[in-house]
């Protein structure tokens, strides 16, 4: 199974926000890349409101979502970290 993760970062300097939007399958093997990108997006400008939106994921390993929460990431919002578990994966809603 391929677990490719595409990550898009949109920075809006006028509203001082950064949106990190991954697409694909989030696994424990690729979650560190997402965390690194989210940290980098937040450090682009002082005081950026950083949002990681997991709603476009096709599947997310619950352990990977826990790793994001436990990573010490200083982002403002984590969207789409749903509770619906199917076959050991969280379905992003």
C-alpha positions as a Markdown table, in Angstrom:
| # | Residue | x | y | z |
|---|---|---|---|---|
| 1 | Unk | 0.0 | 0.0 | 0.0 |
| 2 | Unk | 1.3 | 3.4 | -1.0 |
| 3 | Unk | 1.1 | 6.0 | 1.7 |
| 4 | Unk | 2.0 | 9.1 | -0.3 |
| 5 | Unk | 1.1 | 12.4 | 1.4 |
| 6 | Unk | 0.8 | 15.6 | -0.6 |
| 7 | Unk | 1.0 | 18.8 | 1.6 |
| 8 | Unk | -0.2 | 22.2 | 0.5 |
| 9 | Unk | 0.7 | 25.3 | 2.5 |
| 10 | Unk | -1.2 | 28.6 | 2.0 |
| 11 | Unk | 0.1 | 31.6 | 3.8 |
| 12 | Unk | -2.1 | 34.8 | 4.0 |
| 13 | Unk | 0.0 | 37.6 | 5.4 |
| 14 | Unk | -2.9 | 40.1 | 5.5 |
| 15 | Unk | -4.8 | 37.9 | 8.0 |
| 16 | Unk | -1.6 | 36.5 | 9.6 |
| 17 | Unk | -2.5 | 32.9 | 9.0 |
| 18 | Unk | -1.1 | 29.7 | 7.4 |
| 19 | Unk | -3.2 | 26.8 | 6.3 |
| 20 | Unk | -1.5 | 23.4 | 6.1 |
| 21 | Unk | -3.6 | 20.9 | 4.1 |
| 22 | Unk | -2.4 | 17.4 | 3.6 |
| 23 | Unk | -4.0 | 15.0 | 1.1 |
| 24 | Unk | -3.6 | 11.2 | 0.9 |
| 25 | Unk | -3.0 | 8.7 | 3.7 |
| 26 | Unk | -1.5 | 9.9 | 7.0 |
| 27 | Unk | 0.6 | 7.1 | 8.6 |
| 28 | Unk | 3.1 | 6.9 | 11.4 |
| 29 | Unk | 5.8 | 6.7 | 8.7 |
| 30 | Unk | 4.9 | 10.1 | 7.1 |
| 31 | Unk | 3.5 | 12.1 | 10.0 |
| 32 | Unk | 6.9 | 13.5 | 10.9 |
| 33 | Unk | 7.0 | 15.2 | 7.5 |
| 34 | Unk | 3.6 | 16.8 | 8.2 |
| 35 | Unk | 4.7 | 18.0 | 11.6 |
| 36 | Unk | 7.9 | 19.5 | 10.2 |
| 37 | Unk | 5.9 | 21.4 | 7.5 |
| 38 | Unk | 3.4 | 22.7 | 10.0 |
| 39 | Unk | 6.2 | 24.0 | 12.2 |
| 40 | Unk | 8.0 | 25.6 | 9.3 |
| 41 | Unk | 4.7 | 27.3 | 8.1 |
| 42 | Unk | 4.2 | 28.7 | 11.6 |
| 43 | Unk | 7.7 | 30.1 | 11.8 |
| 44 | Unk | 7.4 | 31.9 | 8.4 |
| 45 | Unk | 6.2 | 35.0 | 10.2 |
| 46 | Unk | 6.0 | 36.0 | 13.8 |
| 47 | Unk | 2.6 | 35.3 | 15.3 |
| 48 | Unk | 1.1 | 33.4 | 12.3 |
| 49 | Unk | -2.2 | 31.6 | 13.2 |
| 50 | Unk | -1.4 | 28.1 | 11.9 |
| 51 | Unk | -4.1 | 25.6 | 11.0 |
| 52 | Unk | -3.6 | 22.0 | 10.0 |
| 53 | Unk | -6.7 | 20.8 | 8.1 |
| 54 | Unk | -6.9 | 16.9 | 8.0 |
| 55 | Unk | -10.3 | 16.9 | 6.3 |
| 56 | Unk | -8.9 | 16.2 | 2.8 |
| 57 | Unk | -7.1 | 13.0 | 3.9 |
| 58 | Unk | -8.4 | 9.7 | 2.5 |
| 59 | Unk | -7.4 | 7.9 | 5.7 |
| 60 | Unk | -5.5 | 8.7 | 8.9 |
| 61 | Unk | -3.9 | 6.2 | 11.2 |
| 62 | Unk | -5.1 | 7.1 | 14.8 |
| 63 | Unk | -1.6 | 6.7 | 16.1 |
| 64 | Unk | -0.4 | 9.3 | 13.6 |
| 65 | Unk | -3.1 | 11.8 | 14.7 |
| 66 | Unk | -2.0 | 11.2 | 18.3 |
| 67 | Unk | 1.6 | 11.8 | 17.3 |
| 68 | Unk | 0.5 | 15.3 | 15.9 |
| 69 | Unk | -1.2 | 16.1 | 19.2 |
| 70 | Unk | 1.7 | 14.9 | 21.3 |
| 71 | Unk | 4.4 | 16.5 | 19.2 |
| 72 | Unk | 4.5 | 19.8 | 21.0 |
| 73 | Unk | 3.4 | 21.5 | 17.7 |
| 74 | Unk | 2.5 | 25.0 | 18.6 |
| 75 | Unk | -0.2 | 25.5 | 16.0 |
| 76 | Unk | -3.5 | 27.1 | 16.6 |
| 77 | Unk | -5.9 | 24.6 | 15.2 |
| 78 | Unk | -6.1 | 20.9 | 14.2 |
| 79 | Unk | -9.2 | 20.4 | 12.0 |
| 80 | Unk | -10.7 | 17.1 | 11.0 |
| 81 | Unk | -9.1 | 14.9 | 13.6 |
| 82 | Unk | -12.4 | 12.9 | 13.7 |
| 83 | Unk | -13.3 | 9.9 | 15.9 |
| 84 | Unk | -14.8 | 7.6 | 13.3 |
| 85 | Unk | -12.6 | 4.6 | 13.2 |
| 86 | Unk | -12.9 | 2.1 | 10.4 |
| 87 | Unk | -10.5 | -0.9 | 10.0 |
| 88 | Unk | -8.0 | 0.7 | 12.3 |
| 89 | Unk | -7.9 | 4.0 | 10.5 |
| 90 | Unk | -9.5 | 7.4 | 11.2 |
| 91 | Unk | -11.7 | 8.5 | 8.3 |
| 92 | Unk | -11.2 | 12.2 | 7.9 |
| 93 | Unk | -14.6 | 13.9 | 7.8 |
